[in-house]
């Protein structure tokens, strides 16, 4: 029997004014940011490690969902 690993999903968006990225976990109070995508990825991993202690079941996967708004002028 194969076990299904749980996952946690982060919505990642870019700040169009200041640059950089912010990430928020869906359904959890986990938020972080970074100047580059590499930095936000590392910060997401660190934030998940800090949030889930040894008494909690830690997700097996972290999924990053990149949110991008596109505005079309008429």
N, CA, C and O atoms as a Maestro MAE file, in Angstrom:
{
 s_m_m2io_version
 :::
 2.0.0
}

f_m_ct {
 s_m_title
 :::
 protein
 m_atom[296] {
  # First column is atom index #
  i_m_mmod_type
  r_m_x_coord
  r_m_y_coord
  r_m_z_coord
  i_m_residue_number
  s_m_chain_name
  s_m_pdb_residue_name
  s_m_pdb_atom_name
  i_m_atomic_number
  :::
  1 25 0.855 -1.179 0.000 1 A "UNK " " N  " 7
  2 3 0.000 0.000 0.000 1 A "UNK " " CA " 6
  3 2 0.898 1.239 0.000 1 A "UNK " " C  " 6
  4 15 1.871 1.304 0.752 1 A "UNK " " O  " 8
  5 25 0.574 2.208 -0.834 2 A "UNK " " N  " 7
  6 3 1.344 3.448 -0.883 2 A "UNK " " CA " 6
  7 2 0.707 4.484 0.014 2 A "UNK " " C  " 6
  8 15 -0.518 4.586 0.085 2 A "UNK " " O  " 8
  9 25 1.530 5.246 0.692 3 A "UNK " " N  " 7
  10 3 1.001 6.289 1.561 3 A "UNK " " CA " 6
  11 2 0.929 7.602 0.789 3 A "UNK " " C  " 6
  12 15 1.794 7.899 -0.035 3 A "UNK " " O  " 8
  13 25 -0.095 8.369 1.063 4 A "UNK " " N  " 7
  14 3 -0.266 9.659 0.426 4 A "UNK " " CA " 6
  15 2 0.363 10.712 1.330 4 A "UNK " " C  " 6
  16 15 -0.010 10.850 2.495 4 A "UNK " " O  " 8
  17 25 1.309 11.443 0.787 5 A "UNK " " N  " 7
  18 3 1.945 12.497 1.573 5 A "UNK " " CA " 6
  19 2 1.063 13.729 1.540 5 A "UNK " " C  " 6
  20 15 0.528 14.103 0.497 5 A "UNK " " O  " 8
  21 25 0.923 14.347 2.686 6 A "UNK " " N  " 7
  22 3 0.154 15.583 2.737 6 A "UNK " " CA " 6
  23 2 0.987 16.708 2.133 6 A "UNK " " C  " 6
  24 15 2.212 16.620 2.051 6 A "UNK " " O  " 8
  25 25 0.318 17.732 1.725 7 A "UNK " " N  " 7
  26 3 1.026 18.881 1.164 7 A "UNK " " CA " 6
  27 2 0.456 20.162 1.732 7 A "UNK " " C  " 6
  28 15 -0.674 20.205 2.218 7 A "UNK " " O  " 8
  29 25 1.259 21.196 1.659 8 A "UNK " " N  " 7
  30 3 0.835 22.526 2.052 8 A "UNK " " CA " 6
  31 2 1.030 23.422 0.841 8 A "UNK " " C  " 6
  32 15 2.045 23.331 0.150 8 A "UNK " " O  " 8
  33 25 0.067 24.279 0.588 9 A "UNK " " N  " 7
  34 3 0.097 25.139 -0.600 9 A "UNK " " CA " 6
  35 2 0.328 26.579 -0.175 9 A "UNK " " C  " 6
  36 15 -0.340 27.088 0.726 9 A "UNK " " O  " 8
  37 25 1.270 27.225 -0.824 10 A "UNK " " N  " 7
  38 3 1.551 28.640 -0.616 10 A "UNK " " CA " 6
  39 2 1.166 29.405 -1.872 10 A "UNK " " C  " 6
  40 15 1.493 28.995 -2.986 10 A "UNK " " O  " 8
  41 25 0.474 30.513 -1.684 11 A "UNK " " N  " 7
  42 3 0.224 31.443 -2.784 11 A "UNK " " CA " 6
  43 2 1.351 32.467 -2.768 11 A "UNK " " C  " 6
  44 15 1.581 33.138 -1.761 11 A "UNK " " O  " 8
  45 25 2.042 32.579 -3.881 12 A "UNK " " N  " 7
  46 3 3.186 33.476 -4.007 12 A "UNK " " CA " 6
  47 2 2.820 34.580 -4.983 12 A "UNK " " C  " 6
  48 15 2.363 34.313 -6.094 12 A "UNK " " O  " 8
  49 25 3.022 35.822 -4.563 13 A "UNK " " N  " 7
  50 3 2.746 36.955 -5.441 13 A "UNK " " CA " 6
  51 2 3.909 37.938 -5.393 13 A "UNK " " C  " 6
  52 15 4.634 38.038 -4.404 13 A "UNK " " O  " 8
  53 25 4.056 38.654 -6.491 14 A "UNK " " N  " 7
  54 3 5.130 39.648 -6.573 14 A "UNK " " CA " 6
  55 2 4.567 41.019 -6.268 14 A "UNK " " C  " 6
  56 15 3.482 41.372 -6.731 14 A "UNK " " O  " 8
  57 25 5.310 41.796 -5.484 15 A "UNK " " N  " 7
  58 3 4.930 43.168 -5.181 15 A "UNK " " CA " 6
  59 2 5.362 44.028 -6.359 15 A "UNK " " C  " 6
  60 15 6.555 44.227 -6.587 15 A "UNK " " O  " 8
  61 25 4.399 44.530 -7.098 16 A "UNK " " N  " 7
  62 3 4.712 45.280 -8.317 16 A "UNK " " CA " 6
  63 2 5.288 46.661 -8.028 16 A "UNK " " C  " 6
  64 15 5.932 47.249 -8.897 16 A "UNK " " O  " 8
  65 25 5.075 47.185 -6.839 17 A "UNK " " N  " 7
  66 3 5.585 48.509 -6.490 17 A "UNK " " CA " 6
  67 2 7.017 48.414 -5.958 17 A "UNK " " C  " 6
  68 15 7.918 49.088 -6.459 17 A "UNK " " O  " 8
  69 25 7.219 47.578 -4.946 18 A "UNK " " N  " 7
  70 3 8.510 47.480 -4.277 18 A "UNK " " CA " 6
  71 2 9.376 46.338 -4.789 18 A "UNK " " C  " 6
  72 15 10.551 46.260 -4.431 18 A "UNK " " O  " 8
  73 25 8.828 45.446 -5.618 19 A "UNK " " N  " 7
  74 3 9.562 44.256 -6.023 19 A "UNK " " CA " 6
  75 2 9.515 43.232 -4.910 19 A "UNK " " C  " 6
  76 15 8.845 43.448 -3.900 19 A "UNK " " O  " 8
  77 25 10.200 42.145 -5.072 20 A "UNK " " N  " 7
  78 3 10.184 41.094 -4.063 20 A "UNK " " CA " 6
  79 2 8.912 40.274 -4.148 20 A "UNK " " C  " 6
  80 15 8.025 40.550 -4.957 20 A "UNK " " O  " 8
  81 25 8.840 39.276 -3.313 21 A "UNK " " N  " 7
  82 3 7.733 38.326 -3.334 21 A "UNK " " CA " 6
  83 2 7.218 38.096 -1.927 21 A "UNK " " C  " 6
  84 15 7.969 38.204 -0.958 21 A "UNK " " O  " 8
  85 25 5.931 37.777 -1.815 22 A "UNK " " N  " 7
  86 3 5.359 37.369 -0.543 22 A "UNK " " CA " 6
  87 2 4.676 36.023 -0.750 22 A "UNK " " C  " 6
  88 15 4.189 35.722 -1.840 22 A "UNK " " O  " 8
  89 25 4.646 35.221 0.302 23 A "UNK " " N  " 7
  90 3 4.048 33.889 0.231 23 A "UNK " " CA " 6
  91 2 3.210 33.659 1.476 23 A "UNK " " C  " 6
  92 15 3.637 33.955 2.592 23 A "UNK " " O  " 8
  93 25 2.006 33.127 1.272 24 A "UNK " " N  " 7
  94 3 1.090 32.824 2.371 24 A "UNK " " CA " 6
  95 2 0.544 31.418 2.194 24 A "UNK " " C  " 6
  96 15 0.114 31.043 1.103 24 A "UNK " " O  " 8
  97 25 0.563 30.643 3.273 25 A "UNK " " N  " 7
  98 3 0.049 29.276 3.232 25 A "UNK " " CA " 6
  99 2 -1.473 29.297 3.255 25 A "UNK " " C  " 6
  100 15 -2.078 30.040 4.027 25 A "UNK " " O  " 8
  101 25 -2.081 28.488 2.416 26 A "UNK " " N  " 7
  102 3 -3.529 28.375 2.366 26 A "UNK " " CA " 6
  103 2 -3.980 27.503 3.542 26 A "UNK " " C  " 6
  104 15 -3.595 26.337 3.640 26 A "UNK " " O  " 8
  105 25 -4.793 28.073 4.427 27 A "UNK " " N  " 7
  106 3 -5.323 27.332 5.560 27 A "UNK " " CA " 6
  107 2 -4.437 27.306 6.798 27 A "UNK " " C  " 6
  108 15 -4.782 26.674 7.796 27 A "UNK " " O  " 8
  109 25 -3.302 27.985 6.739 28 A "UNK " " N  " 7
  110 3 -2.384 28.056 7.880 28 A "UNK " " CA " 6
  111 2 -1.962 29.503 8.068 28 A "UNK " " C  " 6
  112 15 -2.013 30.293 7.126 28 A "UNK " " O  " 8
  113 25 -1.556 29.846 9.247 29 A "UNK " " N  " 7
  114 3 -1.078 31.198 9.531 29 A "UNK " " CA " 6
  115 2 0.412 31.327 9.277 29 A "UNK " " C  " 6
  116 15 1.160 31.779 10.145 29 A "UNK " " O  " 8
  117 25 0.839 30.934 8.100 30 A "UNK " " N  " 7
  118 3 2.265 30.988 7.755 30 A "UNK " " CA " 6
  119 2 2.434 31.996 6.632 30 A "UNK " " C  " 6
  120 15 1.820 31.864 5.574 30 A "UNK " " O  " 8
  121 25 3.263 32.999 6.862 31 A "UNK " " N  " 7
  122 3 3.520 34.043 5.872 31 A "UNK " " CA " 6
  123 2 5.011 34.352 5.863 31 A "UNK " " C  " 6
  124 15 5.659 34.354 6.910 31 A "UNK " " O  " 8
  125 25 5.547 34.610 4.686 32 A "UNK " " N  " 7
  126 3 6.947 34.978 4.576 32 A "UNK " " CA " 6
  127 2 7.150 35.788 3.306 32 A "UNK " " C  " 6
  128 15 6.218 35.979 2.525 32 A "UNK " " O  " 8
  129 25 8.360 36.257 3.108 33 A "UNK " " N  " 7
  130 3 8.654 37.051 1.916 33 A "UNK " " CA " 6
  131 2 10.117 36.889 1.557 33 A "UNK " " C  " 6
  132 15 10.901 36.320 2.317 33 A "UNK " " O  " 8
  133 25 10.477 37.400 0.379 34 A "UNK " " N  " 7
  134 3 11.864 37.373 -0.063 34 A "UNK " " CA " 6
  135 2 12.043 38.304 -1.238 34 A "UNK " " C  " 6
  136 15 11.084 38.611 -1.946 34 A "UNK " " O  " 8
  137 25 13.252 38.752 -1.447 35 A "UNK " " N  " 7
  138 3 13.548 39.667 -2.552 35 A "UNK " " CA " 6
  139 2 13.566 38.947 -3.902 35 A "UNK " " C  " 6
  140 15 13.222 39.539 -4.925 35 A "UNK " " O  " 8
  141 25 13.969 37.664 -3.908 36 A "UNK " " N  " 7
  142 3 14.037 36.875 -5.139 36 A "UNK " " CA " 6
  143 2 13.213 35.607 -4.956 36 A "UNK " " C  " 6
  144 15 12.828 35.271 -3.836 36 A "UNK " " O  " 8
  145 25 12.941 34.903 -6.054 37 A "UNK " " N  " 7
  146 3 12.222 33.637 -5.942 37 A "UNK " " CA " 6
  147 2 13.029 32.616 -5.156 37 A "UNK " " C  " 6
  148 15 12.460 31.843 -4.386 37 A "UNK " " O  " 8
  149 25 14.348 32.601 -5.338 38 A "UNK " " N  " 7
  150 3 15.195 31.676 -4.583 38 A "UNK " " CA " 6
  151 2 15.099 31.959 -3.089 38 A "UNK " " C  " 6
  152 15 15.023 31.034 -2.280 38 A "UNK " " O  " 8
  153 25 15.102 33.237 -2.727 39 A "UNK " " N  " 7
  154 3 15.010 33.615 -1.316 39 A "UNK " " CA " 6
  155 2 13.647 33.256 -0.740 39 A "UNK " " C  " 6
  156 15 13.568 32.770 0.389 39 A "UNK " " O  " 8
  157 25 12.580 33.482 -1.487 40 A "UNK " " N  " 7
  158 3 11.246 33.160 -0.961 40 A "UNK " " CA " 6
  159 2 11.095 31.644 -0.826 40 A "UNK " " C  " 6
  160 15 10.450 31.178 0.114 40 A "UNK " " O  " 8
  161 25 11.673 30.867 -1.739 41 A "UNK " " N  " 7
  162 3 11.621 29.402 -1.607 41 A "UNK " " CA " 6
  163 2 12.305 28.956 -0.306 41 A "UNK " " C  " 6
  164 15 11.760 28.143 0.441 41 A "UNK " " O  " 8
  165 25 13.485 29.486 -0.049 42 A "UNK " " N  " 7
  166 3 14.218 29.134 1.175 42 A "UNK " " CA " 6
  167 2 13.444 29.582 2.411 42 A "UNK " " C  " 6
  168 15 13.388 28.854 3.403 42 A "UNK " " O  " 8
  169 25 12.849 30.766 2.361 43 A "UNK " " N  " 7
  170 3 12.089 31.285 3.498 43 A "UNK " " CA " 6
  171 2 10.819 30.477 3.742 43 A "UNK " " C  " 6
  172 15 10.412 30.304 4.891 43 A "UNK " " O  " 8
  173 25 10.189 29.979 2.680 44 A "UNK " " N  " 7
  174 3 9.007 29.128 2.828 44 A "UNK " " CA " 6
  175 2 9.393 27.842 3.558 44 A "UNK " " C  " 6
  176 15 8.698 27.421 4.483 44 A "UNK " " O  " 8
  177 25 10.491 27.221 3.149 45 A "UNK " " N  " 7
  178 3 10.949 25.999 3.819 45 A "UNK " " CA " 6
  179 2 11.212 26.264 5.311 45 A "UNK " " C  " 6
  180 15 10.791 25.492 6.172 45 A "UNK " " O  " 8
  181 25 11.915 27.366 5.598 46 A "UNK " " N  " 7
  182 3 12.208 27.718 6.991 46 A "UNK " " CA " 6
  183 2 10.930 27.967 7.782 46 A "UNK " " C  " 6
  184 15 10.813 27.530 8.927 46 A "UNK " " O  " 8
  185 25 9.978 28.663 7.183 47 A "UNK " " N  " 7
  186 3 8.724 28.973 7.875 47 A "UNK " " CA " 6
  187 2 7.942 27.707 8.186 47 A "UNK " " C  " 6
  188 15 7.360 27.595 9.265 47 A "UNK " " O  " 8
  189 25 7.915 26.752 7.263 48 A "UNK " " N  " 7
  190 3 7.220 25.480 7.497 48 A "UNK " " CA " 6
  191 2 7.916 24.708 8.616 48 A "UNK " " C  " 6
  192 15 7.254 24.147 9.490 48 A "UNK " " O  " 8
  193 25 9.248 24.678 8.591 49 A "UNK " " N  " 7
  194 3 10.008 23.992 9.647 49 A "UNK " " CA " 6
  195 2 9.700 24.587 11.021 49 A "UNK " " C  " 6
  196 15 9.556 23.855 12.000 49 A "UNK " " O  " 8
  197 25 9.600 25.903 11.091 50 A "UNK " " N  " 7
  198 3 9.321 26.575 12.366 50 A "UNK " " CA " 6
  199 2 7.885 26.365 12.832 50 A "UNK " " C  " 6
  200 15 7.636 26.223 14.029 50 A "UNK " " O  " 8
  201 25 6.946 26.344 11.902 51 A "UNK " " N  " 7
  202 3 5.529 26.238 12.245 51 A "UNK " " CA " 6
  203 2 5.176 24.862 12.796 51 A "UNK " " C  " 6
  204 15 4.473 24.761 13.801 51 A "UNK " " O  " 8
  205 25 5.656 23.800 12.148 52 A "UNK " " N  " 7
  206 3 5.320 22.438 12.541 52 A "UNK " " CA " 6
  207 2 6.376 21.916 13.512 52 A "UNK " " C  " 6
  208 15 7.519 21.672 13.126 52 A "UNK " " O  " 8
  209 25 5.981 21.746 14.780 53 A "UNK " " N  " 7
  210 3 6.921 21.202 15.749 53 A "UNK " " CA " 6
  211 2 6.852 19.674 15.730 53 A "UNK " " C  " 6
  212 15 6.144 19.094 14.907 53 A "UNK " " O  " 8
  213 25 7.581 19.026 16.630 54 A "UNK " " N  " 7
  214 3 7.671 17.560 16.625 54 A "UNK " " CA " 6
  215 2 6.367 16.873 17.010 54 A "UNK " " C  " 6
  216 15 6.232 15.669 16.790 54 A "UNK " " O  " 8
  217 25 5.404 17.593 17.574 55 A "UNK " " N  " 7
  218 3 4.123 16.980 17.947 55 A "UNK " " CA " 6
  219 2 3.101 17.049 16.811 55 A "UNK " " C  " 6
  220 15 2.019 16.471 16.914 55 A "UNK " " O  " 8
  221 25 3.439 17.748 15.740 56 A "UNK " " N  " 7
  222 3 2.502 17.933 14.631 56 A "UNK " " CA " 6
  223 2 2.975 17.142 13.412 56 A "UNK " " C  " 6
  224 15 4.174 16.962 13.199 56 A "UNK " " O  " 8
  225 25 2.020 16.677 12.625 57 A "UNK " " N  " 7
  226 3 2.376 15.982 11.391 57 A "UNK " " CA " 6
  227 2 2.782 17.014 10.346 57 A "UNK " " C  " 6
  228 15 1.981 17.858 9.944 57 A "UNK " " O  " 8
  229 25 4.009 16.933 9.924 58 A "UNK " " N  " 7
  230 3 4.558 17.876 8.947 58 A "UNK " " CA " 6
  231 2 4.197 17.402 7.539 58 A "UNK " " C  " 6
  232 15 4.296 16.210 7.248 58 A "UNK " " O  " 8
  233 25 3.779 18.319 6.665 59 A "UNK " " N  " 7
  234 3 3.451 17.913 5.294 59 A "UNK " " CA " 6
  235 2 4.684 17.378 4.577 59 A "UNK " " C  " 6
  236 15 5.810 17.797 4.848 59 A "UNK " " O  " 8
  237 25 4.454 16.449 3.661 60 A "UNK " " N  " 7
  238 3 5.552 15.881 2.892 60 A "UNK " " CA " 6
  239 2 5.947 16.724 1.700 60 A "UNK " " C  " 6
  240 15 7.062 16.603 1.192 60 A "UNK " " O  " 8
  241 25 5.039 17.580 1.248 61 A "UNK " " N  " 7
  242 3 5.286 18.403 0.066 61 A "UNK " " CA " 6
  243 2 4.883 19.847 0.326 61 A "UNK " " C  " 6
  244 15 3.929 20.126 1.052 61 A "UNK " " O  " 8
  245 25 5.628 20.747 -0.279 62 A "UNK " " N  " 7
  246 3 5.266 22.161 -0.289 62 A "UNK " " CA " 6
  247 2 5.018 22.540 -1.737 62 A "UNK " " C  " 6
  248 15 5.894 22.381 -2.587 62 A "UNK " " O  " 8
  249 25 3.830 23.039 -2.014 63 A "UNK " " N  " 7
  250 3 3.488 23.455 -3.375 63 A "UNK " " CA " 6
  251 2 3.402 24.978 -3.404 63 A "UNK " " C  " 6
  252 15 2.725 25.588 -2.577 63 A "UNK " " O  " 8
  253 25 4.093 25.582 -4.363 64 A "UNK " " N  " 7
  254 3 4.040 27.034 -4.541 64 A "UNK " " CA " 6
  255 2 3.139 27.338 -5.722 64 A "UNK " " C  " 6
  256 15 3.368 26.871 -6.838 64 A "UNK " " O  " 8
  257 25 2.111 28.129 -5.458 65 A "UNK " " N  " 7
  258 3 1.158 28.541 -6.494 65 A "UNK " " CA " 6
  259 2 1.425 30.018 -6.770 65 A "UNK " " C  " 6
  260 15 1.189 30.872 -5.916 65 A "UNK " " O  " 8
  261 25 1.919 30.308 -7.972 66 A "UNK " " N  " 7
  262 3 2.275 31.678 -8.317 66 A "UNK " " CA " 6
  263 2 1.033 32.416 -8.804 66 A "UNK " " C  " 6
  264 15 0.412 32.028 -9.793 66 A "UNK " " O  " 8
  265 25 0.686 33.478 -8.101 67 A "UNK " " N  " 7
  266 3 -0.486 34.289 -8.408 67 A "UNK " " CA " 6
  267 2 -0.037 35.510 -9.190 67 A "UNK " " C  " 6
  268 15 0.851 36.247 -8.761 67 A "UNK " " O  " 8
  269 25 -0.654 35.711 -10.326 68 A "UNK " " N  " 7
  270 3 -0.274 36.849 -11.159 68 A "UNK " " CA " 6
  271 2 -1.545 37.528 -11.663 68 A "UNK " " C  " 6
  272 15 -2.396 36.907 -12.301 68 A "UNK " " O  " 8
  273 25 -1.644 38.798 -11.362 69 A "UNK " " N  " 7
  274 3 -2.780 39.572 -11.862 69 A "UNK " " CA " 6
  275 2 -2.392 40.195 -13.187 69 A "UNK " " C  " 6
  276 15 -1.271 40.673 -13.365 69 A "UNK " " O  " 8
  277 25 -3.327 40.182 -14.102 70 A "UNK " " N  " 7
  278 3 -3.107 40.807 -15.384 70 A "UNK " " CA " 6
  279 2 -4.280 41.752 -15.635 70 A "UNK " " C  " 6
  280 15 -5.439 41.347 -15.545 70 A "UNK " " O  " 8
  281 25 -3.980 42.991 -15.946 71 A "UNK " " N  " 7
  282 3 -5.017 43.996 -16.160 71 A "UNK " " CA " 6
  283 2 -5.014 44.359 -17.640 71 A "UNK " " C  " 6
  284 15 -3.977 44.678 -18.220 71 A "UNK " " O  " 8
  285 25 -6.185 44.303 -18.225 72 A "UNK " " N  " 7
  286 3 -6.338 44.667 -19.633 72 A "UNK " " CA " 6
  287 2 -7.143 45.948 -19.726 72 A "UNK " " C  " 6
  288 15 -8.226 46.045 -19.149 72 A "UNK " " O  " 8
  289 25 -6.635 46.916 -20.435 73 A "UNK " " N  " 7
  290 3 -7.349 48.179 -20.620 73 A "UNK " " CA " 6
  291 2 -8.296 48.041 -21.813 73 A "UNK " " C  " 6
  292 15 -7.979 47.379 -22.801 73 A "UNK " " O  " 8
  293 25 -9.452 48.673 -21.702 74 A "UNK " " N  " 7
  294 3 -10.419 48.652 -22.811 74 A "UNK " " CA " 6
  295 2 -10.305 49.906 -23.630 74 A "UNK " " C  " 6
  296 15 -11.035 50.074 -24.606 74 A "UNK " " O  " 8
  :::
 }
 m_bond[295] {
  # First column is bond index #
  i_m_from
  i_m_to
  i_m_order
  :::
  1 1 2 1
  2 2 3 1
  3 3 4 2
  4 3 5 1
  5 5 6 1
  6 6 7 1
  7 7 8 2
  8 7 9 1
  9 9 10 1
  10 10 11 1
  11 11 12 2
  12 11 13 1
  13 13 14 1
  14 14 15 1
  15 15 16 2
  16 15 17 1
  17 17 18 1
  18 18 19 1
  19 19 20 2
  20 19 21 1
  21 21 22 1
  22 22 23 1
  23 23 24 2
  24 23 25 1
  25 25 26 1
  26 26 27 1
  27 27 28 2
  28 27 29 1
  29 29 30 1
  30 30 31 1
  31 31 32 2
  32 31 33 1
  33 33 34 1
  34 34 35 1
  35 35 36 2
  36 35 37 1
  37 37 38 1
  38 38 39 1
  39 39 40 2
  40 39 41 1
  41 41 42 1
  42 42 43 1
  43 43 44 2
  44 43 45 1
  45 45 46 1
  46 46 47 1
  47 47 48 2
  48 47 49 1
  49 49 50 1
  50 50 51 1
  51 51 52 2
  52 51 53 1
  53 53 54 1
  54 54 55 1
  55 55 56 2
  56 55 57 1
  57 57 58 1
  58 58 59 1
  59 59 60 2
  60 59 61 1
  61 61 62 1
  62 62 63 1
  63 63 64 2
  64 63 65 1
  65 65 66 1
  66 66 67 1
  67 67 68 2
  68 67 69 1
  69 69 70 1
  70 70 71 1
  71 71 72 2
  72 71 73 1
  73 73 74 1
  74 74 75 1
  75 75 76 2
  76 75 77 1
  77 77 78 1
  78 78 79 1
  79 79 80 2
  80 79 81 1
  81 81 82 1
  82 82 83 1
  83 83 84 2
  84 83 85 1
  85 85 86 1
  86 86 87 1
  87 87 88 2
  88 87 89 1
  89 89 90 1
  90 90 91 1
  91 91 92 2
  92 91 93 1
  93 93 94 1
  94 94 95 1
  95 95 96 2
  96 95 97 1
  97 97 98 1
  98 98 99 1
  99 99 100 2
  100 99 101 1
  101 101 102 1
  102 102 103 1
  103 103 104 2
  104 103 105 1
  105 105 106 1
  106 106 107 1
  107 107 108 2
  108 107 109 1
  109 109 110 1
  110 110 111 1
  111 111 112 2
  112 111 113 1
  113 113 114 1
  114 114 115 1
  115 115 116 2
  116 115 117 1
  117 117 118 1
  118 118 119 1
  119 119 120 2
  120 119 121 1
  121 121 122 1
  122 122 123 1
  123 123 124 2
  124 123 125 1
  125 125 126 1
  126 126 127 1
  127 127 128 2
  128 127 129 1
  129 129 130 1
  130 130 131 1
  131 131 132 2
  132 131 133 1
  133 133 134 1
  134 134 135 1
  135 135 136 2
  136 135 137 1
  137 137 138 1
  138 138 139 1
  139 139 140 2
  140 139 141 1
  141 141 142 1
  142 142 143 1
  143 143 144 2
  144 143 145 1
  145 145 146 1
  146 146 147 1
  147 147 148 2
  148 147 149 1
  149 149 150 1
  150 150 151 1
  151 151 152 2
  152 151 153 1
  153 153 154 1
  154 154 155 1
  155 155 156 2
  156 155 157 1
  157 157 158 1
  158 158 159 1
  159 159 160 2
  160 159 161 1
  161 161 162 1
  162 162 163 1
  163 163 164 2
  164 163 165 1
  165 165 166 1
  166 166 167 1
  167 167 168 2
  168 167 169 1
  169 169 170 1
  170 170 171 1
  171 171 172 2
  172 171 173 1
  173 173 174 1
  174 174 175 1
  175 175 176 2
  176 175 177 1
  177 177 178 1
  178 178 179 1
  179 179 180 2
  180 179 181 1
  181 181 182 1
  182 182 183 1
  183 183 184 2
  184 183 185 1
  185 185 186 1
  186 186 187 1
  187 187 188 2
  188 187 189 1
  189 189 190 1
  190 190 191 1
  191 191 192 2
  192 191 193 1
  193 193 194 1
  194 194 195 1
  195 195 196 2
  196 195 197 1
  197 197 198 1
  198 198 199 1
  199 199 200 2
  200 199 201 1
  201 201 202 1
  202 202 203 1
  203 203 204 2
  204 203 205 1
  205 205 206 1
  206 206 207 1
  207 207 208 2
  208 207 209 1
  209 209 210 1
  210 210 211 1
  211 211 212 2
  212 211 213 1
  213 213 214 1
  214 214 215 1
  215 215 216 2
  216 215 217 1
  217 217 218 1
  218 218 219 1
  219 219 220 2
  220 219 221 1
  221 221 222 1
  222 222 223 1
  223 223 224 2
  224 223 225 1
  225 225 226 1
  226 226 227 1
  227 227 228 2
  228 227 229 1
  229 229 230 1
  230 230 231 1
  231 231 232 2
  232 231 233 1
  233 233 234 1
  234 234 235 1
  235 235 236 2
  236 235 237 1
  237 237 238 1
  238 238 239 1
  239 239 240 2
  240 239 241 1
  241 241 242 1
  242 242 243 1
  243 243 244 2
  244 243 245 1
  245 245 246 1
  246 246 247 1
  247 247 248 2
  248 247 249 1
  249 249 250 1
  250 250 251 1
  251 251 252 2
  252 251 253 1
  253 253 254 1
  254 254 255 1
  255 255 256 2
  256 255 257 1
  257 257 258 1
  258 258 259 1
  259 259 260 2
  260 259 261 1
  261 261 262 1
  262 262 263 1
  263 263 264 2
  264 263 265 1
  265 265 266 1
  266 266 267 1
  267 267 268 2
  268 267 269 1
  269 269 270 1
  270 270 271 1
  271 271 272 2
  272 271 273 1
  273 273 274 1
  274 274 275 1
  275 275 276 2
  276 275 277 1
  277 277 278 1
  278 278 279 1
  279 279 280 2
  280 279 281 1
  281 281 282 1
  282 282 283 1
  283 283 284 2
  284 283 285 1
  285 285 286 1
  286 286 287 1
  287 287 288 2
  288 287 289 1
  289 289 290 1
  290 290 291 1
  291 291 292 2
  292 291 293 1
  293 293 294 1
  294 294 295 1
  295 295 296 2
  :::
 }
}
